[in-house]
């Protein structure tokens, strides 16, 4: 049978002003394994330490519960008191009756009852605790960082500087992550590349860091201090030891127009007709980054969206990073990287439209078209999307189809409007 001692701390007035500490201590005797229970004004003080240690010896206690403040502050303190009195370090538990009772309640009786319940729960827990002994295990002083974005890069740099052998694993062909796609960074609007590029160089040159790009984690085993990780390094098309980054292989590649690879690892090429269309669009402007926005608008008008392979081809023709073109395509709402329907239906969900029943209009459109907000019908006839405001508050609720406004709508009007564009 376990012998439990309970010690209720007043924490000065932090606990006692809202919790009846003597009553809590007295109620603990309801538990059959509680041999001793008391309260004291400052349990973490030297007199409090002596009270715990002496009580352990006097009543032959083998478990201790201290009800006071947060374990984050004083768990080590009270466990050291208990250990000094002869109780195993792990046979001491705490109940937080300050943060979770006195500080968050205004009813004295209810706070006291809650404190009683919390302490009884701590008693139930410590009653099932088993003595443990601390042990030392060998630790491999080696670290792995998964993900080569700006956070992963900085973590690998810090670990390398600290002298730890570090392995950085990134699933894409290059480190840099999302930050490499940005032009500027918030809130200072500093150049993203100016911040990121030096760190990319620094991590690559750190002798303690080994990078595995175009690689993925397949399996993690072992335990803390001795993990075993299986990394799959995807196939390369070049000899990395011989590569100097000169770019000649890219300029002489027989499949130079390959823009991206889909999830099934199939190469997607630009069709000759698409190449002709895009080249004609670019001819209308100077092949300069200054004209990127206008070129993208023409492509959007031609295809009703901007195919990603074409976006990358345009970036190459204008001699700009693909990330810069992607950044613009995703920033402006007029652009879409996914196919849109022949008829684009915009539903205003602004305040005026919302009050006059816009959500019901959206529900009617979703039922008629069989799609949800942001989706396109399988036959590419309609794309349904919500917008915050169309500037037609007097017509609320209002929708536009290919820029044509239809206002003062009711749910029953939707089928007739859609027939006009069938």
N, C-alpha and C positions, 0 to 999 in steps of 0.2 A: 504494500500500500504506500503510495507516494505521500510525502509530507510537504505541503505547500505553505509558503509564507507570502502574504499580500501586504504591500506597502503603498498607501494612498498619499500622494503629494498635493499640497495646497498650491504650490508654485506661487507663493506669496498670496496675492489676491487674484491672480490670473484664473485660477480654478475655483477657489473657495467662494468667490463672490456670486457664482451661479450654481455651484454644486455643493451639496451638504456632504463634505468629505468624511466626517465622523460616521454619518449614517451609511455611507458606501462601505467603509471599513467594517462596520458591524454586520452588514448584510452578507459579507463574504463568508461568514461562518455557516451559512446555509449549505455550502459545498462540503461534502463529507471529508474531503482530503485537505481542507484548509486547517492547518494547525495553529497558525498565528496570523492576525490581521491588525494593522494599525494605520494611523495617519500621522503626517508630520508636515510642518510648514514648508521646509526646503529639503526635499529628499536627496537632492544632488549635492548638498553641502557636506562638509566634513562630519558634522554631527549626524547627518542622514546616512552617510557611509558607515559610521560606527553603529548606528541603529540596525542597519541591515546585517552587518557582519556579526554583531553580538547576538542578534535574534537567530541567525542561522546556527550558531554554536549552542545557544541556550535551548532551542526547541528541536535541534537535530533536523533542520530543514534540508530537503534535497532538491527543492524547486522554489523559484522566486518569481513573483509577478509584481511589477511596479506600474502603478497607474499614475501617469504624470503628463508630460508634454510629448512631442513627437519623437519616435524612435530615431529619426534622422539626426536629432540633436544629442540624445543621451543614452541610446541603446548600449554603446560601448562603455559608457560610464557605469551604468548599473550592472552590466555583465562583469565588468572588472571588480566592482564591489562584491558581487556574488562569488566570483572566483576566489577573491581574497578571503572570503569567509568559508571556503571549502566546497562550494557548489560548482558543478561543471559549467563552463562558459555558455553552453547551448541550452542549459536548463533554466534560463532566465528569459521571460517574455515581458513585453510592455503593452499597456493599454493607453491609447491617446485620448485622455478625457479633457485635454485643454483645447486643442484645435477642433476636435470633433464633438465637443460638448459645450464647455463654457463660452467659447468664442463664437459659436454659431447658433446659440439659442438665447431666448429672452424669458423663458418660463422656468423658474427655479425648480419646481417639482419634476417637470418633465426632463429637464437636463440631468437632475440627480438620478432619475430612473434609468435614463439612457446610459449614464456612467456606470451604474450597477450592472446593466446588461453587458456593456463592453468589457468590464473587468471579469465577469463570469465567463465570457467567451475566451478571454486570455487564459483563465484558469483551466478551462476545458482543453485548450491547446497545449499548455505546458504540461498538463497531466499525461499527455500522450508522447511528449518529447522523449528522446533517448540520448544518453550522454554520447558526445562525439569527441574525437581527438583531432587536433590539427596535424596535418601531414604535409610534407614537401614532395613535390614531383618535378622531374626534370622538364624544363620548358625550352622548346626550340625558339631561339631568338630570331624569328623570321616572320615577316608579315606579308599578307596578300591584300591588295586593294582591288576590288571588283568595280570596274567602270572608270573610263578614262576621260570623264568630263572635268570641268575646272576643279570640282571638289576632290575627285579622285587624284588628279594631278597634284594638287596642293598637299593632300595626305601623303602621297608617295614621296614628295620632296621632303616634307617634315620628317618622315620616318628615315629616309636616307641620310639626312643631315644628322639625325640622332644616332646614326651608326648601325641601324638595323637593315639587314638584307631584306629587300622588298620586291615583291612580284606584282606588277600592274597588269591586269587583264582587261582588255577592251574588245567588245564583240564586232565593232566596225573596223575598217581598214586603217583608220587614223584616230589618234586621241584628239580631244578638243570638245567633243560633245555638242550640246545645244549652243554653248557660248560662241562656238566657231561660226554659227549661222547668223549671229547678231552683228549689227553695224555699230551700235552704241550701247552702253550699259547705264542703267538707272542707279542712283539719281543724278550722277555727275555728268552723264552723257559722254563719258570718256570713250575713246576708240576701243572696241572690244578686242580687236587683234593686237593692239598695243599692250594690253594687259595679258592676254592669253599666250601670244607667241613666245615671249621670253620664258614663261613657265614651261611651255612645251619643250623648249630647248634645254632648260635647266634639268627637267626630269629625265630627258634622254641622255644627258651628259653625266648624271649622277652615277658614280661607279657602284653604288649600293642598290640601284634600281634596275630590275630586268623587266622589259616590256614585252607583252605578248598581245599584239593587235590581231584583229580578225580571228579571235579565239573566244571560246565559250566554256563556262563551267559545266561539266557533265556530272560530277559526283563529289560530294563532301562527306568525309568520314572522320573518325578519330574523336578527340575530345579537347576541351580547353587546354591550351598549352602544347598540344600535339595533334593538330588537325592534319588530315591528308586530303588533298584536293586533286581531282582529275580534271585536267584542262585539255579540251580538244582544239588543236590549232588547225584551222581550215586550210585547204590546199591553196598554194600560191601559184601564180603563173610566171614568176620570175625567181631568180636566185638572189635572195635578199643580201647575201654576203658580197655579191658582185655588183649590186645595184648602187649607182651613184646619184640617182635622182635627176639624171640629165633630161629625161622626157623623150628621148629618141624612139623608144619602143612605142610610146603613145602616138607620136607623129607618123610612124610607119605601120601602125596597126591596120590590118586588113579589114577589121570590123570597127573602125573608128567611130562610126555613127551609132554604135550601141550606147544607149544612154543610161539604162539601169537594168537591174535583174529582178524579176518578180520573186514571190515567196517560193515558187517551185524551181528556182534557180534557172529559169529560161530567159535567154537574152531577148530583149525587146529592141527591134531596130526601127529606124525611121523609114517609112515607105517613100519611094521616089516622089510620089505625088505630094506628100507632106513636105518633103525637102523643098520642092519647087514653090509651094505656097509660102513657106516660112522665108525662103530666100527672097521672094518677091516682096514680102512685107518689109523685110529689113532694107531692101533697096530703096524703099520710099523714104528712108531716113539715113542719116549718117550713122555708120556702124560705131556708135559711141554709147558709153554707159549712160550719158545724159538722156538718151532717147529710149531707155529700157521701158519706162512706164507706158509711153505711147505705143511701142511695139507690142507690149503685153496686152494692151487694150484691143489692138487689131486682132491679135490671136484669139482673145476671148470672144470677140465678135464673130470670128470665123468658125470656131469650134464649140462655142457656148461654154467652154471651160479651157483651162490651160493644161494640156497633157504634160506630165512631168518630164518625159523624154524630150519633148520640144522645148520646155523651159531650160533644160540643161544645154541643149544645142544652141539656143539663143545666147546663153551665158558664155559659151565657148566662142561664138562668133563675135560677141562684143568684148571679149577678152576680160571678163569679170568673173569673180568667184561664183559658182553655182549657188552658194549659200546666200549671197547678196540678192540674187534673183528670187530665190525661195522666200527670203525675208519679206520682200515687197509683195509677192504673191499671196502670202498669208496675212499680211498686215491690212491690206485694203479689202473691204468686204465686197467690192465689185468683182473681185477675182475669185475663181474657184478652181481647185486642183482635181475635182472629181466631176464627171460628166453631169450636165444639167439637162433638164427636159426642154423640149421645143417651146413649151409655155411655162414661164416662171411665175408662180403665184406667191405674192408677198402678202402676208396677213399682219396688219398693224395691231400690236398689243400694247400700244401706248396707253396712258391714263384715260383719255377721253374714250378711246375705242374699248378698252377693258371694261369701263363702267357701263357702256351701252351694249355689252354682250359679245365682244370679240372672241372670248374663249369658246363660246357656243358655235361661232362661225368657223373657228379652227377645227372643232370636233366634227362639224358637218363636212368640211373639206377632207378631213382624214377618212371619214366613212365613204365618201363618194370616190376618192382616189385610191383608197386602200393602202395608204402610206402614212407615215408619221412626219412630224415637223423635221425639216432638214433632209428628207429623203426624196428620191426620184422614182417615178413609176418604171416598171421593167421595160415598157415599150418606149421609154425616153420621151413621152409626150408631155409629162408635167413634172415640175419640181415645186415642192411646197416648202416654204420657209417663213419664219416669223421675223418681224422687224420691230424696232422700238417706236418709230414714228415715221409716217409718210407725209406729214405736213398737211393733212386733210382733215383736221379735227372737226370741221363743220359737217363732214360727211360720215362721221363715226356711226357705226363701225364700218371700216373701209378696207378693201383689198385692192391690189393691182395685179393685173395679168399682162405681162410683157409691157409694163409701164402704163397701162390704161387703168384708170381708177374706176372702181365700182363701190358706191357708198350707200349709206342708210340701209344696210343689209339686214335680212333676217335669215335664219337657217334654211328656210324653204326656198330662198333665192339661188342657192349655190348650184343646184343641178342645172338650172336654166343658163346660168353664166358659163358653166363649163361646156355646155353643148355648143356655145358660140365658137369655142376654140377646138372642138373635136376634129 
